[in-house]
Amino acid sequence: MTDESQPHHVTVDRYVERYAARARGMVASEIRALFAVASRPEIVSLAGGMPYVSALPLDAVGDIFDDLVGSRGAVAMQYGSAQGDPGLREQICEVMALEGVNGHADDVVVTVGSQQALDLIGRIFLDPGDVVLAEAPSYVGALGVFASYQADVVHVPMDDDGLQPDALRDAIARTAASGRTPKLLYTVPNFHNPAGVTLAASRRAEIVDIARSAGVLVLEDNPYGLLGFDQEPMRALRADDGDTVVYLGSFSKTFAPGLRVGWALAPRGVRDKLVLAAEAGILSHSVVCQLALSQYLANHPWRDQVKAFRELYRERRDAMLGTLSSVMPAACTWTHPTGGFYVWLTVPEGIDTKAMLPRAVGARVAYVPGSAFFADGADGARHMRLSYCYPEPDRIREGVRRLGAVLEEEVEVRDTFGTTGTPARGLDRPPPNL
């Protein structure tokens, strides 16, 4: 019997014991927790990786939606295919061709951003306890997906040329020695989030060959591939191996994240399962968003818009790197990205960037602590991710100056009283030399 005298509302705690086991791995990311603070106008946010959508021709985009609803409204407002609009899938293949990918529209699955593609891959491949290899550090959204499917992430070190082939061999061997075979290798080869480095051309074929030999499926997550500052797009891993590599792409960085349109290019059997998993999750994607994007690609100079984004982000990258060089304590080091959104900063020994964050926010600057980008949350204490994509150059310079002043104070406290935090811990090896 129920007690009618009790209020009808219940607390979340009443249901905790009823959650599925996989729900225990679902926790808020440190980046999301920062949003409320970082959005305050007095704080310079070097934390979020938000594209600068104000650079889009917003009037033209508005005209696209007006025309679409007026001329094809009955189609645009209807259910669609879980695989995605056929015309858009053809155009996606044209986009991937810029990176040497010879894909077929039948093997493309449109997704709600590349984040949903990650989730669908996790759903169809990962059982609890399966091993996923991922770069150290790694994209926090991917780590969240792997945790939600109760996979074990084994990090593989990087250096300034990206994922290290010998370290990948070692990680596969160590996993095999424990009686397990990795299911997936997750990699962001171009303008890495969060590290800002790019996988060297000389390593690309070797990385794929190592994975192929070990029977490991490669997830090539490539949202930034067209946003290089000084060169043409690099040849994708998927361009040379259509059976070992699933390519994940997105229009969030080259057009707008609000449309939530990404895709996966997968081997035929994997494609079929992706479509079934998408149908089970969402029935179909937003047709209006797909058709609007398709019309934009067909009728507007989108390559020129990508070039404009590249120039805008290069100016902001230069503002960040120049100010880092002038204000950071001598023991700090950082990566020098040739595209994308991010710089990976390493602070002096004995300083914990997560413990330092409240003091930085007090000084009106925000960043993401490095621990957010490691599966166990315990590594990365001496690192932080700085994003230069959204603030204006002068705001970037001011934010870096504020951050430099906070770090100088931290170094003084360390030198006077000893360590101010917990040094970074390696995974059986020193932390990656980024």
N, C-alpha and C positions, 0 to 999 in steps of 0.2 A: 504493500500500500504506500501511496505517496502522502506526505504530510502537506495538506492543503494550506497550512498556516505559513509554510515556507515560501519565500519569493520564487517566482517562476524562472528568474534568470539564474544561470549557473556560471561558475568560474571556469576558465580554461583548465585549471588544475584538476578538475573533476574527471577530465577525459585523458589525462596524460598516460595512464596505464593501458588505455585502449588504442593508442597510436600503433601503427605498424612499426616494425623494427627499423625500417629504412628512414622513418621520420626523425629518428634520433640524430641523423647526420645533417639535418636541415637546420642551419643556424644563419643568422643575419651576417652578411659580410661586413668587414670593417669599413669598406668603402661606402656602403649604404648607410651605416651608422654615422658617417661623417657628413652626409648630405645636409642634414638640418643645420649643422653648425657652419659648414662651408658656404651655404647659400646666403648667410648674413652679409649685407652689403659692405660692411667695414672690413671683412676678411678677404684677403686675396687667396682664392682657392687654386692651389696647384695640385689638387687631388683628383677631381673628376675628369674623365676622358670624354667630355661632351664635344662633338663636332660643332664648328662655328657655322650654324645653319643660316645666320643672317647674311652670309655671303652668297646665298642662293638667289636667283631671280624670282623672288617670292610672288611678284605680280604675275609672272608667266605661269608659275605653278598654280596660282589661283585660277587663272584662265583655263588651265588643263582640267581642273575639277569641274568648273562651270560647264565647259564643253562636253565633258564626259557624262555628267548627269543629264544634260540637255539632249544629247544625241544617242547615248547608250545606257540611259538610266535603268531600264528594265533588266538589262544584263548585269550592269555593275552592282545592282542592289540584290542580286540573287545568290543562291548557293553556287559554289564552284567545285572544281575537282581538287581532291586532296593532294594531287601531284603538282598542281599549279597551272596557270594559264599557258596554253601551248605557245602562243606568240611570244610571251615574255621568256619562256624557256629557250626559245630560239635566240632571242636577244642576249640572254645570259651567256650562251655559248660564244657569241661574238665578243662579249666582254672578256671571257676567259682566254680567248684566242690571243689577246694582247700579251699573255704570259705563256704562250706556246702550247696551251691546252687544246687538243683536238677533241672536244666533247660532242656528244649527240644530245639533242633536246629530250629524247626519250629517256635518257639516263639522269636527267636533272629533276630534282624534287625541290619545289619552292617551299620555304619554311618561314616561320615568324621570326625573322632575324636569324643569324647563324647560331644564336643561343638555343633556339628550338632544335636546330639540326644536331647540336651536341647532345641535347636531352634524348632525342630519338635514337641516336647511335648508342647512348648508354642503355636505353630501354631494350634494344634488341640484342645487345652483345654482353652486357655485364650482369653476372650473378654475384651475390655476396661473397666477398673474399677474392674475387678476381683481381689481377694485377694490371694496373695502367702505368705505363712509363710516361713521365712528363718532365719537361725541362725545369731546372731549378734556377730562378723562380719560374712560376707559371701563372697564366691568366686565372684570376680568382673565380670567374664564372664557370670555367671548366672544372676547377677543383670542387666547386659546389655541386655540379652535376655528378661527378664521380663519387663524392661523399653520399649523395642522395641514393645512389644505387649500391652503396656499401662496398665499393671497390677499395683496394689498397693502392695508394699512389706511391710509386718509387721514383724519386727525383733523379734526373740525370744532369750533371753539371754542364754549364756553358762557359765560353770565354768570349772575347771580342769578336770571334768569327762564328758565334752561334753554338749549336749543339755539338759536343765533342764526340766524334765517332768512337774513339777508344773507350770513352766513358759509357757510351751506349752498349758496346760489346760487354763491358764489365757488368753493367746493370742487368743485362739479359742473362749472363753467366751466373751472377749471384742469385737471381730469381730462380733459375733452373736448379741451382744447388739446393735451394729450399724446397724443391719438389713441385714448383709451379712454373707455368709458361705465361708470359705477359700476353694479354688479349690485344692491347692497343698501345700505340705510341702517339701521344698528343704533342704537336709542335706548332708554333707560330713562327715560320721561317723568316718572314719579312717584317722588319721594324717592330721587333718583339714587344708585346705587352706582358710584363712591365719593363723589360730590360733594355729596350731600345736598340738591340743589336740585330744583325741580319746574318742568316746562315750563308757562309761563303759558297760561291759557285763550285769551288773545288771539292766541297764536302757533300753536295746534294745527292749525287748518284750513289756515293758510298753509304750515306745514311739509309737510303731506300734499299740498297742491296743488303745491308745488315738486317733490316726489318724483314725483307722478303725471305732471307735464308732462315730466319728464326720463326717464320710463320706469324709475324706480328702485323696487324693492320695499322697503317699510318693514317692519322687524322691530321690533314694539313689545313689549319685554320688561318685564313688569309684575308682578313678584312682591310689590311693596310697596303696591300701589294701594289696598288696604282699610285700610292702617295709617296713615292721616292722623290727626293729633292734634286739629285744630281745625275740621274741616269734613267734609262728606259726600264720598264718593269722587268724583273728577273724571271727567268724560266721557272715555272712552278714544278714542284716535285711530281705532281700528277701528270705533267706533260710527258714524262718518260716511263710511267708505269700506271696503267689504268686498272690493274688488278690488285695492287698492293696499297694504293692510296685512295682515300676518300677526301675529296676537296670540298672545303666549306668556304662559302663566300657571303658577302653582305653588301647591301647598298647603304648601310647606316653611315659609313664614313665618306663615301663618295657622292651621296645624295642627301638623305635625311633619315635619322633613326626613327622619327615618328611614324613613318610608313610601316616599319617592322617587316621588311622584305629581305630575306636571305635565301640561301640555297645550299644544297648538297649535290655534288656530282659523284655518283657511286657506281661500282660494278653492278651489273644487271640484277643479280640475286639480292644484293644489299638494297638496291633501289626499291624492289618490290616490298621488302619488309619495312622500309622507311615509309612508303605510302600507306601501308596497313596501319603502322603505328600512328601516323598523322591522322588518319581517319578515326582511329579510336580516341585520340586526344581532343581534336578540334573539329571534326567532320570536314571542314574546308577552310581555306584561308580567306582573308578579305579580298573579294574580287575587285572592289573599287580601288583599293590601294595598288593591286597588281596592274590593272588597266591604266591607272594614272601614271605609274612608273613606266609602263610600256610606251605610252604616248609621249612621255618626256624623252625617252631614249630614241624614239623614232623621229621626233620633230624638233628637237632642240640640240644645240651643239654641246652635248654632255662631256665630250672630251675636253673642250675648252674650259668647262666648269671644273673638271678635275684638275686641269692645269692651274686654274685660279686658286683652288684649294691648296695645291702643292706650294705655290708661291707664298700664300698667306701663312701656311704652317712653317715654311722655311724661315720666314722673317721672325716668327715667334720662337722657333728653335734657336736662331742666332741670338735673340735677346736673352734667352735663358742661359745659353752656354757662355756668352760674353760676360754676363753678370756673375755666374758661378766662378769664373776665372778670377774675377776681381775681388770677391767678398768672402769666399769660403776659407775656412781654416786650412792650413797647409796639408794636413794629413787626409783631407777629403779627396776622393776620386769619383769620377762619374763617366758614364758612357757618352759617346758622341754619335747620336742617331743620324742616319742619312735619309730618314723618312719617318712617317708615322707621327705619334703623339707624345712619346715618353722618354724621359731621362731616368736612369737608375743611379742613385747617389749612394756612395758608401762613406759612412762617417767614421771618425777616429775610434780606435779601440777603447772599449769601456763605456760607450754611449749607446743607450737603448732607444731607438727611434719611437717605439710605442710608448715608453715611459715619458719621453720628451714631448709627445704630441700636445698634451694640455698646455704646456708652457708655450709652445709655438702658437696655438690658438689664442692664448692670452696676448701674444705679440701680433695677432691679427694676420696669421698666415696658416694655411692648412696643406697637408700632404698625406700620402697613404703610407703607413709603416710597412716595412718589408715583410713582416711576419704574415701579412694577409695573403702573400703569394706562395706560401708553402703549406703543404697538406696538413702537417702536424701543428702549424701555428707557432711553433717554438723556434724556428729558424728565421733568418733574415733580420735579426735584431739590429744589426749595424747598417741596414739598408733602408731606403725609402724610394717610392716612386714619385716623380715630379711630372706633371702634365703641363704642356705648353699650348695645347690646342685651343683653349677657350678664351683666356684673358687677353686683353690688348697688350702689345709689347711693353708699354710703360708700366702696366700693372704687373706684368711678369717680373720686370726689373725690380719693382718695389717689393714684391713678394719674396724674391730671392734675397734681397738685402735684409729683409726682416728675418728670414730663415738663417742667413749667415750670422746675424747678431745673436740669435738664440743659440746657435751651435758654438759660437765663441764663448758664450757664458757657460755652456755645458762643459767645454774643455777646461775652463778655469776651475769649475767646481770639481771636475775629475782630478785635476792636478793638485787641488788643495785637499780634498777629502777622500780621494780614491774613486773607484768606479761609480757611475751614476745609474747603471743599469746592468743587465745580464748580457754578456758578450754572446755573439752568434754561435750556435752549435752546429757542427757539420753532421752529415748523415753517414758516417763511416769514413769521412774524408773532410778535408778543409772545405769551407763554403766556396761557391763558384767565384772565380776571379774576374768579376765584371768591372 
